[in-house]
Each structure stands twice: as C-alpha cells, then as structure tokens.
Amino acid sequence: MAQSKRHGEILRLLQEEGTVTIASLADRLGVSLETVRRDVKPLTGDGSVLKMHGAIGLPSMIGEAPFERRMRENADAKRVIARMVAATIRDGESIMLDTGTTTSFLARELLGHRRLTVVTNSSDIARTLATINGNKVYMAGGELRSDSGAAFGASAIDFVSRFSVSHAIISTGAIDAGMGVMDYDLEEAEFARMVLSRGQRSLVITDHSKFGRLGLVQVCGFDSFSELATDRSPPRDIAAALAQAGARLSIAGEEAGF
C-alpha cells in the first residue's frame, strides 16, 4: 500500500474510532511500527492528527467517543474479557457494575446466570439483567446521561455506598503506569471509585487499547483493587506497577488467568 493510501486509511480509522494506537495501525496496515511513525509524522505536523502516548487521535474526537460507537470498538476483545469474568461469577451472587462498554458486554455474558443481585448506575445493564432468571436489580437514581443512559452524582454515589457485594467491577477509559486507573469525566471517576470500595472482590476490566493512555481524572492507584482482567499482556511498566501493588493480572485465553 502506497504512503498516500495509508494516510487515507489512517484518517478513515480515526474517523471511525476517534483514537488508534500506533501498534494497532501497524497491525491493520501490515507495515512496521517505524513505517507507521513515518506515515503519521506529516499528519501530526500539519495539525490534522494529534499525537498521544503510543497513539494518535483526531483533534475533534480526543477523549471518549459516544457510548454506542464505543460499544463497537474492540468488541471482540471486550466480549472475550467479559466471558472470562462471567465464568468466575456463580449463580446467586451479588455484583456491582459501573457504566461502561466492557461492563455492558459482561452483563450480556451473565444472561445465563440465575438469581443474581445486581447494583448498577447503568440503564443498559439494568435493562439487560432485570426481570429474568430470578435476578434482583437495583439501579442508582438521578438524572440519566443522554449518551450512556447512566446516573451519576451525589445521589448515585450515596445509593451504591449502602451495598456490600461479592464482586465490584468497573471498566475504565485509561490506564497509566504512574497514575493508575483513569477516566475522562469527574463524576464517572468518583462513582467508579466508590464501586471498587464496595466489593469483597474488586475488579477492573479493560481491553488492551486503554494501556498507556492518560485520562483526565484519576480513579485510583493500582493498590485500590484486587484484580485486572484484560485481553493482552500490558506493557512492562504497567505490569510491574500491578505486581508491586499486589494486584492479580488475568488475561483472557491464558491458562494462568481465571
């Protein structure tokens, strides 16, 4: 593929996904990392593309994409992670889930479970798991976001703070070796932080594309949760930070995982 055609393909992928890692571009375009970096350089030079740590993005789309578009991004990876985590949850147990695409995939993988008690701020998760198989679903109240259909704010945090569950699970928008788990929205970060504190088991689930990203707001450090579930091994600095904090790393498809 000629460089001009690769430029067009890079811009097309960015229009669809908002941000793309350099490693992902190399894989999709069938070229080396060095070739991608050379292709990206003129695009970042003229301001049409913004360079981030290990990734690039369109200036108008930096941050998280709308919920429905994010549900399509890395869908296979999120589904594999969700299936792995669902296998660790037993019928009759209690779960707390924050809003997020990977937690929404997890809700769908839990459709075969019975008598679950589910606490969430996500209308998508509540709608998926309510009224079936003897489940009990408790949804945090407040104004629902037009994008995700989720409730945030003081009332939502106060509501979930009253529960103690077997599994407290959040998804996240960014993971950085120095800052830990991060997000792009203050209210979402505050809610996720409370969720992690309410579980006997506290679990962060995320696909590999979130590694090396810097969000706007810190959710917590690596010592604030017990496990990280993902689809690929994280970069060495993140793996080292997890190990130092004593957090378990589980990778979908690996025998050493769940």
C-alpha positions in Angstrom: 0.0 0.0 0.0 1.4 3.4 -1.0 2.0 6.1 1.6 -0.8 8.3 0.3 -3.3 5.4 0.5 -2.1 4.6 4.0 -2.7 8.2 5.0 -6.3 7.9 3.8 -6.7 4.6 5.7 -5.3 6.1 8.8 -7.7 9.0 8.6 -10.6 6.7 7.9 -9.8 4.6 11.0 -9.6 7.8 13.1 -13.0 9.0 11.9 -14.5 5.6 13.0 -12.7 5.2 16.3 -11.5 8.6 17.5 -8.1 7.3 18.7 -5.9 4.4 17.5 -2.7 3.1 18.9 0.4 3.0 16.7 0.7 -0.7 17.3 -2.8 -1.3 16.1 -2.2 0.8 13.0 0.9 -1.2 12.1 -1.0 -4.5 12.5 -4.0 -3.3 10.5 -1.9 -1.8 7.7 0.5 -4.7 7.6 3.6 -2.5 8.0 6.3 -2.0 10.6 5.9 0.4 13.6 8.7 2.6 12.1 6.7 2.9 8.8 3.6 3.9 10.7 5.5 6.5 12.7 6.9 7.9 9.4 3.4 8.0 7.9 1.9 9.7 10.9 4.6 12.4 11.2 3.3 14.7 8.4 -0.3 14.3 9.7 0.8 15.4 13.2 3.0 18.1 11.7 0.1 19.9 9.9 -2.2 19.5 12.9 -4.7 17.2 11.3 -3.9 14.5 13.8 -2.9 14.8 17.5 -0.1 12.6 18.9 -0.6 11.0 22.3 1.4 8.4 24.3 1.6 5.4 21.9 -1.5 6.6 20.0 -2.9 9.2 17.7 -6.3 10.9 17.5 -8.4 13.5 15.7 -8.4 16.9 17.5 -12.2 17.0 17.5 -12.6 13.5 18.9 -10.0 13.2 21.7 -11.4 11.7 24.8 -14.1 9.0 24.9 -16.3 8.5 21.9 -20.1 8.3 22.3 -21.3 5.2 24.0 -22.8 3.4 21.0 -19.7 3.9 19.0 -17.5 2.7 21.9 -19.6 -0.5 22.0 -18.4 -1.3 18.5 -14.7 -0.5 19.3 -12.6 -3.6 20.1 -15.9 -5.5 20.5 -14.3 -9.0 20.2 -11.7 -8.2 22.9 -14.4 -6.9 25.3 -16.5 -10.0 24.6 -13.6 -12.3 25.4 -12.8 -10.5 28.7 -16.5 -10.4 29.6 -16.8 -14.2 29.0 -13.8 -14.9 31.2 -15.0 -12.8 34.1 -18.6 -14.1 33.8 -17.2 -17.6 34.3 -15.9 -16.6 37.8 -19.4 -15.4 39.0 -21.7 -18.0 40.4 -25.5 -18.2 40.5 -26.9 -16.3 43.4 -24.0 -14.0 43.9 -24.1 -10.2 44.2 -22.4 -7.8 41.7 -21.9 -4.1 41.4 -21.2 -2.7 37.9 -20.5 0.8 36.8 -21.5 2.0 33.3 -19.1 1.2 30.5 -18.9 -0.8 27.3 -16.9 -3.7 28.8 -19.3 -3.9 31.8 -22.2 -3.9 29.3 -20.6 -6.8 27.5 -20.2 -8.5 30.9 -24.0 -8.1 31.6 -24.8 -9.8 28.3 -22.4 -12.7 29.2 -24.3 -13.1 32.5 -27.7 -13.7 30.8 -27.3 -17.4 31.5 -26.8 -16.9 35.3 -29.6 -17.2 37.8 -30.7 -15.3 41.0 -28.1 -12.6 40.7 -28.3 -9.4 42.7 -27.1 -6.6 40.6 -26.4 -3.0 41.6 -25.6 -0.5 38.9 -25.9 3.1 37.6 -26.3 1.9 34.0 -29.8 1.7 32.5 -28.3 -0.6 29.7 -27.0 -3.1 32.3 -30.2 -2.9 34.4 -32.4 -3.5 31.3 -30.2 -6.4 30.2 -30.4 -8.3 33.5 -33.7 -7.3 35.1 -36.9 -9.4 35.0 -35.1 -12.7 34.0 -33.9 -15.8 35.8 -34.9 -14.6 39.3 -32.5 -11.7 39.3 -32.8 -8.7 41.6 -31.6 -5.4 40.0 -31.0 -2.2 42.0 -30.4 0.9 39.9 -28.9 4.2 41.3 -31.2 7.1 40.7 -30.6 10.6 39.4 -30.6 12.3 36.0 -29.7 9.9 33.2 -27.0 10.9 30.8 -28.3 11.3 27.2 -25.2 9.5 25.9 -24.9 6.4 28.1 -28.2 6.3 29.9 -26.4 6.2 33.2 -26.9 8.1 36.5 -24.2 10.0 38.3 -23.7 12.5 41.0 -24.1 12.5 44.8 -27.3 10.6 44.9 -26.0 7.8 42.8 -22.8 7.5 44.9 -24.8 7.6 48.1 -27.1 4.8 46.8 -24.4 2.3 46.0 -22.5 3.1 49.2 -25.2 1.3 51.1 -24.4 -2.1 49.5 -21.7 -4.6 50.1 -21.3 -7.1 47.2 -19.3 -10.2 46.3 -18.0 -8.7 43.0 -17.4 -4.9 42.5 -16.5 -4.4 38.8 -15.6 -1.3 36.8 -14.4 -0.6 33.3 -12.1 2.2 32.6 -11.0 4.7 29.8 -7.3 4.8 30.5 -4.5 3.0 32.5 -1.2 4.7 33.1 1.8 3.2 34.9 2.2 6.3 37.0 -1.3 7.4 37.6 -3.1 4.1 37.7 -6.7 3.8 36.6 -8.1 6.9 34.9 -11.2 8.3 33.3 -12.3 11.3 31.2 -15.1 12.5 33.5 -15.0 13.6 37.1 -18.4 12.1 38.1 -17.7 8.8 36.4 -14.3 8.6 38.2 -15.9 9.3 41.6 -18.6 6.7 41.0 -16.2 4.1 39.9 -14.0 4.7 43.0 -17.0 4.1 45.2 -17.9 0.9 43.3 -14.5 -0.6 43.9 -14.7 0.0 47.7 -18.0 -2.0 48.0 -16.8 -5.4 46.9 -15.2 -8.4 48.6 -13.5 -8.7 45.3 -12.7 -5.5 43.3 -12.0 -5.9 39.6 -11.0 -3.6 36.8 -11.8 -4.9 33.3 -10.4 -3.3 30.2 -9.2 -4.1 26.8 -5.6 -3.6 25.8 -6.2 -0.3 23.9 -6.6 1.5 27.2 -3.0 0.7 28.3 -0.6 3.7 28.1 -3.5 6.2 27.9 -3.7 9.2 30.2 -7.2 10.2 31.2 -8.3 13.5 32.7 -9.2 12.2 36.2 -7.6 9.5 38.4 -10.0 6.9 39.6 -7.5 5.1 41.8 -4.0 3.7 42.1 -3.1 0.0 41.5 -3.3 -0.7 45.2 -7.1 0.1 45.3 -8.3 -3.1 43.5 -7.5 -6.7 43.7 -7.6 -7.8 40.0 -7.2 -6.5 36.5 -8.8 -8.6 33.7 -7.8 -7.8 30.1 -7.2 -9.5 26.7 -3.5 -8.9 26.2 -0.4 -8.6 28.4 0.0 -4.9 29.4 3.3 -3.0 28.8 6.1 -3.8 31.2 5.7 -0.7 33.3 2.1 -1.3 33.9 2.6 -5.0 34.6 5.4 -4.0 37.1 3.1 -1.5 38.8 0.4 -4.1 39.2 2.8 -6.7 40.6 4.2 -4.1 43.1 0.7 -3.3 44.3 -0.2 -7.0 44.7 -3.0 -6.9 42.1 -3.7 -10.1 40.2 -3.4 -9.9 36.4 -5.8 -12.2 34.4 -5.5 -12.4 30.6 -8.3 -13.9 28.6 -7.3 -17.1 26.9 -4.3 -17.7 29.0 -4.2 -20.8 31.2 -2.7 -18.6 34.0 -5.8 -16.5 34.0 -9.1 -17.1 35.8 
